[in-house]
Every structure is written in structure tokens, then in C-alpha cells.
Amino acid sequence: MNTQDRKLVLFLIGLPAVIFAFFIGVYVGGGENPRNTSVVDTSAVSDEQFEPFWKAWHALDEKYVAAASTSAQQRVWGSIQGLASSYGDPYTVFFPPVEAKMFQEDISGNFEGVGMEIGIKDKQLQVVAPIKNSPAERAGVKTGDFILKIEEQSTVDMPVDAAVKLIRGAKGTPVKITFLPQGATKPVVRTLVRDIIDIPTLETSTKESGIFVIRLYSFTAHSADLFRGALREFILSGNDKLILDLRGNPGGYLDAAWDMASWFLAPGKTVVTEDFGNNNEPKVYRSKGYDIFNDNLHMIILTDAGSASASEILAGALQENGVAKIVGMKTFGKGSVQQLVSITPDTSLKITIARWLTPKGHNLSHDGLEPDYKVEVTEKDVAAKYDPQMAKAVEILNATQ
């Protein structure tokens, strides 16, 4: 990636696709001209290996009942989509003209939809988290729900971006989705009415014992400033016990997570490493060294399966540097970076180019983060409006001196 590309989108990090069109996790930049074949190494594929492709092309052209309805250009787009999917990465996707235009609208800030993030987990389409006060949350959609059908179309082997295309739409229009909640044996059909999504960012509160709570819903361009204000409020409270609630937070801007971690870490401490594999040297993001807290700070971070991407970067940095303990459930496990490469003026290819590693080298994309204290939330807890994870965090902090 060239320097200009990185300047444009240095702060973007990986995030599962978002139904209300809040797409982040993409380096928006160009690539080599695909028509300049001199820069493409074709030695890895022989004419003999390509022979089955052309044989299939001609067989379909000659025998398929409606071959004339599919243009040669459409077949080329389909071939590139197949090539991208052969890498087995749900976030490496080719966008033909219509889909490319939609994606550009998405990353430009068109926030209409149902308000839930989705991703691929164990090869199944799954809800990462519903957004607070969104149509999805109001309809009862939960983190971990599997998506079986969109309208009447099965989601078996459906890429994330294809699901987004089916679910997104104009405010006021309905979409019928069939879910299978985790642990359930029968699917649930919900009709969600699309709306303009108001993305919450941050809330603060104080427990009866004086414990200060920061609830962070997303890592937006404004999150770092809001977080700084919340920390100031915490310091003025005179308390030394802090809970950072990242449950249901799907992530966002790397710069925000990097900046937030820097309030707690000494200069030079590793926040996260961007690993490009064999393609490039890794890039290490180190604390900016604000480091305003001393050893008297007692901190708990709350996570669940809806904590992803930037949430995992921040939580992992503070956990592995000994600043905070994690209470709750294992995080989603989404730690990859995508670059958007222009293939033609009206098509593009989204490619996973790097993965995020915690300070101790843990690959976030593989397993997510394990909590120090595993605490489940049962249906009985939800019905009783009891939060056992928050209760455990309060119990731990109250026991500290």
C-alpha cells in the first residue's frame, strides 16, 4: 500500500459488515492497473490449468438454456467473484458495478437499514450485535443469532456482502428475516422495518459504591474526544475504580482505539501490531504515552460475543499490558484489515491485506479474546433484568483496596 493510501485511511480497521451501511475496516485506495499485464505474474498458472475454465465457459455458452441472457462481461464478473471466494475469506469480495456503487455509498455515510452488524462465524451468517435503539434491537434480535433466510432466500454459503445487499433498503420498507437464536431448536421469523440509524457512541454512569462506568458503543471519528471527556469526568469523581463496558461494540476506527489505550499505557508500549504476513513488514502501533493513571487505578473491561475489531484491540492491549481484567464472554474474533482496490472504473475488489495481533502476538481473527472471569448471561437473567457480568465486575472492584 502506498503512502497516500495510508494517509487517506490510516484509522480504518476491520469490522464485520453492518446492515445499516456503516462499513469500516477498509483502506480505500487504488491498485495496479489490471489491464497492465506486465505487472501480473502469470507463471503461477499454466495454460493447462486454465483449460478447464475455458472448456466450462464454452460448454455453458453452447448448452445453457438461457445463455444468451448472460453477457460475456457478466461471466467475467462472476469469474472474479469466484476467484475472490476461493481464498476462503468472507471479507475478501469482488464488487461488480451495481454492488461497487452501493459499497461506495455505504462507506460515504448512508445510514439507512435495520441496525445490526453481521459476520461469518464457523461458516455461518451470524449477528455480531444489534445497535442500541435500532429496528433490529426493538424486534428482539440478539448477538449470536444465526441468519437462516432473508425474505425467501437461504443464506447457506451466502457471503456477508450479498446478505447486506438483500437486507439494506430505504427507510420505512420492511424486510423479513428468519433467525435461529443460539440454543434454540426452532427458527424465528421477524419482519424488520428499515430506518435511519442513530449510532450511539458513549454513556457514563456511577454505581452506588462510586464505581465509574463508561459504556462505549462504537469507535467513531469522535469517540476519542468523547472518551477523553469521560475520563476527565472519572478523575473529577475522585474514584479509582473504572468499568469500561465494550459489550455489543463492533469496533470502528483504529485511531480511536489507539488513542484510548494511550491514556493507560506508558510511551512505547505496544497497543497492536498490523501483520501483513509475507507481503510486507509488520507495523507496530505503540502508546502515545498519555499514561495519566498510576498503579492505584483498578479497572475492569466487560466483553461479550458482540465485542469485535477495535473493541478487541483496546481490550487486548489493556489486558495484556496488565492494566485491566476482562469480565464476560469471549469476543467475536474479527481482527483483519481490508483494502479496496479499483479493478475498473466501476468495479472494485475488497482484499484482506493484514491481521491484527495483540501485544503478546495473539491473532484476534482466530479466537477472539478470552475473559479473565467468564460470566454468562442467561435468559432468566434477562427476564429478571439482572446483569451478572456487571455485578461480577462491581464485586471484583469493591474487593480491591
Sequence and secondary structure as in RCSB ss.txt:
>XXXX:A:sequence
MNTQDRKLVLFLIGLPAVIFAFFIGVYVGGGENPRNTSVVDTSAVSDEQFEPFWKAWHALDEKYVAAASTSAQQR
VWGSIQGLASSYGDPYTVFFPPVEAKMFQEDISGNFEGVGMEIGIKDKQLQVVAPIKNSPAERAGVKTGDFILKI
EEQSTVDMPVDAAVKLIRGAKGTPVKITFLPQGATKPVVRTLVRDIIDIPTLETSTKESGIFVIRLYSFTAHSAD
LFRGALREFILSGNDKLILDLRGNPGGYLDAAWDMASWFLAPGKTVVTEDFGNNNEPKVYRSKGYDIFNDNLHMI
ILTDAGSASASEILAGALQENGVAKIVGMKTFGKGSVQQLVSITPDTSLKITIARWLTPKGHNLSHDGLEPDYKV
EVTEKDVAAKYDPQMAKAVEILNATQ
>XXXX:A:secstr
  HHHHHHHTTB     BTTS   SEEE     TT GGGS  TTS HHHHHHHHHHHHHHHHH TTGGGS HHHH
HHHHHHHHHHTT  TT EEE HHHHHHHHHHHTT  EE  EEEEEETTEEEEEEE TTSHHHHTT  TT EEEEE
TTEE TT  HHHHHHHH   TT EEEEEEE TT SS EEEEEE EE     EEEEE TT  EEEEE  B TTHHH
HHHHHHHHHHHHT  EEEEE TT   BBHHHHHHHHHTTS TT EEEEEE TTSS  EEEE        TT EEE
EEE TT  THHHHHHHHHHHTTS EEEES      EEEEEEEEETTEEEEEEEEEEE TT  BHHHH    SEE 
   HHHHHTT  HHHHHHHHHHHT  
